[in-house]
Amino acid sequence: MNNQFENLGFSPADILLPKDADMTKWAVVACDQFTSEPEYWEEVEKIVGDAPSARRLILPEAHLNDADVEDQIKAINKTMEEYLKEDIFTVYPDALIYIERSQSDGSIRHGLIGKVDLDCYDFTPGSGALIRATEGTVLDRIPPRVRVRKDAPIELPHIMVLIDNPEKTVIEPLTADTASMQPVYDFDLMMNGGHIKGWLLNNDQKAAVAAALKALAAPEVQEAKYGLKDAAPLLYAMGDGNHSLATAKRCFEDLKEKLGDKAYESPARYALVELVNNHDDALVFEPIHRILFRVNPKEILDAFKAAYPGAYEGVGEGHVIRYCYGNTEGAITVPNPTVQLEVGTLQNFLDAFRKHRDFGLDYIHGDETVRRLAAEDHALGFLLPPMGKEQLFKTVMADGVLPRKTFSMGHAQDKRYYIEARKIK
């Protein structure tokens, strides 16, 4: 490991990129997107044809329940071996790649490709690890992914890890310095994925990134930022791909059981990720609202107020929970909330109430969609405020993890595409 990055949990990696591939055909979107739209992946197959492609190296989750899924996994591992033998890749040793991703709305997201140390990551709620999950990890979603990764000789990441850097000292200085970097790709992404450019950092730039990350992790900086004395530092929080990183962690833990301390020498100790500043202007946190079906709205609202003594109709100091049903809209204020976010106050009530009352619950994007659905009989909508970017890290530190379905981060076509790879065996 580059010693400048020691104890930082993130560092340069030996990154593989295809030598002569048509990059538009090579790069495909994250496997957990378009899971209910098989036609999307059918179109990807048509575009790729017989060309070398990351599509041959990943299993779209739309196919996780296929009858021949085990054969598909074996074919993926075989193709990985073939690509390595056929010398399809160029190896960029000890590399960090700065990227600029043009999104569907025209904005540009800035990122940094490197590897994270899985020994510094823990998805357990309340963990004091340097790298933490932001939402609860669904353990049942890990084993199918383990089947894909456990025998794979290489990995391709769709994982996005966030840093809380409003001063923009880590990634953003690279934007003005691309002229001194070596370009490694510049191409359009298929299926309306926008455009992406990538450059290799030079040694001075890598040193500057390490110094900036070290400054972010300083205890006095963390305490001043979050107001939580003696709290374990949180340098990285999961943005996208938590279950993929949890899978990599599980595989590394299995390797430790098998090899003991020798596992720490394995490349499987690390996982390739894109590092993104939580305060990047292109990163938009959209609220995810709740809609309830098969309910008496007034009964639910009365039960909500009863669950929080002191709660009252109207907008006041505390957590304001807005609701709508039929032609009615209103708000309930919960004073002195015990959790950081309004969504936590609401979701804790819904989870408790569902234990003794059956009703439909869905998670909805868009205010007008909620209002339209809540206008139906026996329906009730809750409209939640967007989470401020400054709230994310403090909430994870104070509450352990965010309530599930707290926010959405970009549209499906704006998720990471598989481009870079790394050997894990």
N, C-alpha and C positions, 0 to 999 in steps of 0.2 A: 504493500500500500504506500502511496505517496505520503511521507511522514508529515507533511503540512496539514493533512486532513485527519491525523490521528485523533481518536476520541470524538470525532465530529459526526459519526454515523453515516456520512455521505462522502464519497470520494470518486476519483477518476476510475475508469474501467477499461478493460481490453474489449473494445467495441467492434463488432463485425458489421460490415455493410456490403451489399452485393456489388461486384465489380462492374459488370456490363449490362445489368438488367434494365428493362424498361421500368423506371421507378413508379410510374403511375399504375402499372400492373402489379408491381411488387407490393406496394403498401395497401393494406386493407384495414378497415375500422375495427375497433375493439370487439372481441368475441361476444361480449354481453349486450351488444346493441342489436336492435331489430329482431329480437327473439320471437316475436309474434308475427313477423313478416318474412316468411321463407322466400317470398319472391325477391326480396332484396339480395339475399345470398345467392339465389339462382342467377340474378343479373351479374353479380360479382364473378361467378363461374364463367359466364359468357365472355366477360371482359378479359379475364385472365387467360382463358384458353389453355394452351400448353406451356406458356411462358413461366420462367421461375417466378415464384410469388410467395409472399408470407402466408397467403391463403392455404398453401400446402403444409404450413407449419403450425397452424392453429386449428382449434375445434370450435366453430361457432356454437354458442349455447342453444341456438335453434335446433341443433342436432344432438343435444345431450341425451335425449330419450329415444333416439333412433335404435332400431333393433340391431343394427350392425355397428354400434358405436365403438365397441372394442376393436373391431377391424379398422375403423377409421383412425383410432388412436395409434394402432400398430403402423398404419400407413404413414401417419405424421412422423413418428419416430424414424421410420425407414427413410423418409424423404430428408429429414434432418441429416442423417448419416450420409446420404448420397450427396447432398449439397456440400457437406464438409469434405468428402472425398473428391468431389469434382472441382474443388477449389473455387467455388462460386464467390466466396467472401474475401474481402480485403480486411485485414486486422489492423485496427488503430490502437496501439498499446497505450495504456495509462492516459486515456482520453476523456475529456469533457466536451460535449457538443452543445453549442448554443443554438437554439432554434427560434425561428419566427414563424408562427402559424397564422395564416389568414383564415378567419372564420366566416361563417355564412352571412353574418351581418356586416362584414367588411372590416371588423376590428382585428387587431393583431395581438395574439397571445405570445409572450416571451417565456422560454423555458430553457432548462439546462439538463442534458442527459448525462447521468452518472449512475453509480450503484450505491445502494444503502446496505448497511450491515444488519442482517436479520437478528443478530444478537442484541441489537439496540432497539428492536421493535417488539411491541407486545399489544395484542388487540383486546386484552382483558380489561373490562371497565374499571377505572380507578387506578390503572397501572401508572407507575412513575417513570416509564421508559422514555427515552429521548424521542422515539417515533411511536405515535399512538393512533389508534383508530378514532374516527370522529363519531361513528355510529355503531350500534350493536352489531357484532359479527354473527351471522346465522351459521352455526356450526354444521348444519346439514348440507350447506352449500360447498363445504370444503372437500369432502371425499371424492366427488366426481372430478374435481379439478386436480386432486392429487394423482388420480389415475392417468391424467394427461401428462403431468410434470415428472412423475417419479422415475421414468425411464428415458426421459428426453435428454439428449446431449447438449441442447442449446435452449435458451429462453428468449422470448420476444416480449417486451413490456407494453402493456397499455395502462400502467400504473402512474397516477399523478399524485405527487406528494407536495404539500403546501408548506411554505415558510411564512411567518408573520412579520413582514418587513415593510411597514409603511414608509420608512425613510428611503427605501429602494436602493440599498447599498450593495446587494449581492448580485443580482442578475441584470438589472437595468443599466449599470455602467457599461456592459458589454455591447449594448445597442449602438453606441457611437464609435465602437472600436472594431467593427467587422472588417475594415480594410486591412487590418494587420493579422487577420485570421485566414486559415486555409478553408475555402468552401468545400463541402463534401456532398451536398445535394441541393437541388432547387427545381421543384416540379409541382404540377397540379395533382391533387389527390382525386381518386375516382369517386363517382357517386355523390357529387356535390359536396365533397369534403374540403373545398377551399384549396389553398396553396401552402407549401412549406419550404423553408430554406434552413440549411444547417451549416455551421462552421466549427472547425476545431479550435479550441482555445490554445494559446501558446503558454509557455511556462509562467510568464509574468502574470497573465490573466488568471491562471489556475491558482497562483499564490494569493492574488487579490480576493478571489472567491473564498479561499480557505480562511483568510484573515477576517473577512466580513462575517462569515458564519460563526467563527469563534467569538466575535464581538456580540453577535446576537444571543449566544448561549451563556454569556457572562451572568452570574447570579444577580449582580446588582442591576443589570439591564432587565432581566426577567422580573425582578421584584418591582422595579419602577413601572414597568409596562402593565403588569397584571394585578399589582397590589396584593399578592399572595405571599406572605413571608414564609421562608423555609420550604416552599413548594419545590418539588423536583422539576428541573427545567424541561420544558416542552419545546423542542426546536423544530420538529416536523409533525404535521398532522395530515392524515389521509384525505385526499380530495376525491379521486376516482380509483377504482381497482382494489379496494380493501380486501375483498375475498381472494383476489389473486395473490396479494402480498401475504395474506394469512396462509394460503396454500404453500407458498415458498417457505414460510416459517415452519409449517407442519413438516414439510419434507426435510428441512434442515434439522429439526428436532428428532425425526426418525433416524437421520444419518448419525446424529450424536449418540443415540442409543446403540447403533450398530458399531460405530468406530471410536467412540469415546472422544478424547481430546483431539485425535487426528482429524475429526470432522472440521475443526477450525481452520485447517489448512486447505479445505476443499473450496473450489469456486462456488459451490452451492451455499456457502455461508452468506452470499450476497445476492441481491436482486437488482436488475436494471430498472430505473425509474426516470420519469421526467419531473424535475423540481420546478415549481412555479410559485411566484410570489402571490400570496393571498390577496394582495392589494394591486395586482395587475389590472389595468383599466378594462381589459377584455374579459376578465373573469366576473361574471354576473351571478349572484346568488338569488335565485327566484324562490319565493315561498311555495310550499306545497300545502294546499288547503285540505279540509276534511269535509266529506259529505256523508250523512247518515241516512239510511233508508229503513222503512218499516218501523218508524218511530212516531210517537206523539211529541212534537217539538216542545210544547210547554212543559211536559213531564220531564224531558231531558234537561231543559234549562233550569227548572226548579231543583232537580237533583244536582246539577252542577253547582248552583249557589249553595245548596246544603252541604256539599262536599268541602266548600271553602268558607267557613264561618267568617262573616264580615263582608263577603262578596255582595255587590249591589249593582242594580241596573244603572247604566250610564257610563260615561268616560271620566276617569279620575286618575289618582296616583296608584301605580302598581301595574299589574298585567291586564291589559284591555283585550278581551276576547270578543270579537265581532261575530254576529250570527245573522242568518237570513232564512226565512221560510215563507212560502206563499208570497204575499205582497209585503211582508213585514221584515224590517231590518232593525237591528239594535246592537247593544254592546253590554257586556258585563265586566266590571272591574274587580279584580282580585287583589286586595291590598296586601302588602308585605309577603310577596311570593317567596317560596322556599327554594325555587330553582331559578336558573338564569334567564330562560327564554319562555315566551308565551306558549310556544308549541309544547313545551314540557308540562306546563300547568294544565293545558287541555288534554294532552295525550295520557298523562297520569290518571286523569278522571275517566277518560274513555276506556282505558285498559281495565280499571277497577270496575266500572259499571258493566262492562261486557261479561264479567264473570257470573253475573246473575240475571242478565237480560240479553236476549238474542236480538241483534239488529245488523243490518248491512253497513259496512264501512268502506269507503273508497278514498283514495288520495288523488287530488285533482290539481292540475295546473290551470291558472287563469281565473280571475274574479268572475267574469261573465259566465263562464261555464258552470261555476258553483251556483251562481244566482239562477241560472236556467234550470239546473237539476233540482235545486231546493224549492222551485216553484211548484213541483209536483206534490201530490198528496203524500202525507206521511214521510216527508223528507225534511232534513235540517242541514244547513250548510254552516260551516265555520270558516271565516276568512282570517287568515293569519298574516301578520306583518312580515316583511322581509327581514332576514337576520343581517345585522350589520357585520361587516367583515371583521371589525375589531372585537366582535363577541365570540368568534369561533374558538380561538385558542383558550381564552379565559373560561369559557363554558366547559370545554373538555377537561381543563385543569380542576375546575370547581365541582362539576357534576359527574365526571367520569367519561361519559359519552353523550352525544346529542340524542334526543328522542329520534326514533326512526322516522324517515321521510320528513326531515326538517327542511331541507332545501334541495333544489336542483341546480346543477352547475353546467349550464350550456345544453344545446340541442344534441341529439344523437349523432348527427353528421359532424359535429364539432369535437367529438371525443378523440382521444389519441388514436392514431393509426399505427399499426405495427410496421416499423421501418428498421430500427437497429436490432441487433441480436448480440448474445454473449454466451460463451461456453459455460456450462454448469457441471460438466464432468471432465 
